[in-house]
């Protein structure tokens, strides 16, 4: 049985193993940025990190 569901996103670049590495780097960068932002909010609210 063949699926007729469309793909999500645009196929501007073909799938390649390098894209997995790019996605992992993006996830780590987002996680670090989130920690920095939440630490800044915590310092602004409570004045220190314990």
Buried (B, 14 or more C-beta within 10 A) or exposed (E): EEEEEEEEEEEEEEEEEEEEEEEEEEEEEEEEEEEEEEEEEEEEEEEEEE
